[in-house]
Amino acid sequence: MEDPGIDPIDSENQTIVYKDWGFTDTWREMEKLLDSGKARAIGVANFGIQNLETLLASARVVPAVCQLELHVHCPSTKLVNFCQNKGIHVTPAFCLGSPSSPFAHDMTVKAIADAHGKTVQQLLLVWGLKRGTSVIPKSVTESHIESNFDLDGLDLTEEEMNRLDSIPDRYKVRGEWLPEKVFSSDAEGRDFYDGDNLFEEAK
Ligand SMILES: NC(=O)c1ccc[n+]([C@@H]2O[C@H](COP(=O)([O-])OP(=O)(O)OC[C@H]3O[C@@H](n4cnc5c(N)ncnc54)[C@H](OP(=O)(O)O)[C@@H]3O)[C@@H](O)[C@H]2O)c1
């Protein structure tokens, strides 16, 4: 017999959703970890503006960080500004586009990287740093790791940042893999599209 407290509704993602439990409840429990000294900072991942507003309405502690997919093809500027205005540090996931990155073939990115005599990856990292976010490129290749640290002297002009921010192609490298019941809060299930109008229009 089905447990009345459990809604096994998200069969596609093979997840069980507890009817009387939401992320604000999870956050309340995470805040207790701070109180106990077991954690020094707590944060969220893949939250959009609506979910952050819901969280902040009842949170005692503002998330230290929000990690989410961010890159030149998914800049989510509105969401980044929202976080920064609330004192939430932003960390991009997939800042290089994950393995088999399509970014290396983007003509705008390549042209600006070439003009500076730098790699596409170095350019993408500086783009993230100039937006006030911290970048966490993942690599198992020694030469890549060294080159990802070798960013001194690479700065981008406002005009170059504008060109990068205006790249028309909008997409997520990981697609929509997040469990919708958890990460989408509005009627259309669009919260994790992050309030970036350009991205929504492109869908
Ligand atoms: N928020 C979320 O939902 C979420 C989900 C998944 C992952 N993440 C986080 O996102 C971070 C990165 O994710 P990711 O590994 O998928 O993506 P990524 O850092 O964007 O890309 C990693 C890929 O880029 C290559 N690479 C790294 N430096 C390079 C360079 N200088 N030149 C050429 N290629 C280079 C790596 O290959 P080599 O190893 O050969 O260098 C690897 O194939 C992880 O730390 C993870 O914690 C977050």
The ligand as a Gaussian input file, in Angstrom:
#p B3LYP/6-31G(d) Opt

LIG

0 1
 N       25.654000      22.727000     -10.149000
 C       25.545000      21.566000     -10.752000
 O       24.452000      21.072000     -10.964000
 C       26.766000      20.844000     -11.217000
 C       26.620000      19.668000     -11.920000
 C       27.772000      19.023000     -12.368000
 C       29.018000      19.565000     -12.091000
 N       29.103000      20.708000     -11.381000
 C       30.435000      21.300000     -11.086000
 O       30.934000      21.942000     -12.226000
 C       32.345000      21.810000     -12.271000
 C       32.847000      21.586000     -13.678000
 O       32.026000      20.699000     -14.379000
 P       32.463000      19.950000     -15.698000
 O       33.684000      19.134000     -15.444000
 O       31.277000      19.241000     -16.222000
 O       32.738000      21.124000     -16.762000
 P       33.923000      22.126000     -17.153000
 O       34.845000      22.459000     -16.044000
 O       33.208000      23.222000     -17.856000
 O       34.704000      21.317000     -18.273000
 C       35.595000      20.289000     -17.994000
 C       36.180000      19.836000     -19.348000
 O       36.999000      20.870000     -19.873000
 C       38.275000      20.346000     -20.201000
 N       39.272000      21.378000     -19.931000
 C       39.591000      21.915000     -18.719000
 N       40.553000      22.857000     -18.874000
 C       40.840000      22.907000     -20.213000
 C       41.754000      23.657000     -21.001000
 N       42.559000      24.568000     -20.467000
 N       41.786000      23.433000     -22.353000
 C       40.968000      22.519000     -22.920000
 N       40.082000      21.782000     -22.234000
 C       40.017000      21.966000     -20.881000
 C       38.453000      19.125000     -19.330000
 O       39.267000      18.186000     -19.963000
 P       40.673000      17.774000     -19.261000
 O       40.317000      17.105000     -17.989000
 O       41.336000      16.884000     -20.264000
 O       41.432000      19.050000     -19.035000
 C       37.009000      18.600000     -19.227000
 O       36.727000      17.786000     -20.351000
 C       32.712000      20.651000     -11.347000
 O       33.640000      21.132000     -10.418000
 C       31.410000      20.249000     -10.676000
 O       31.504000      20.258000      -9.278000
 C       28.010000      21.361000     -10.954000

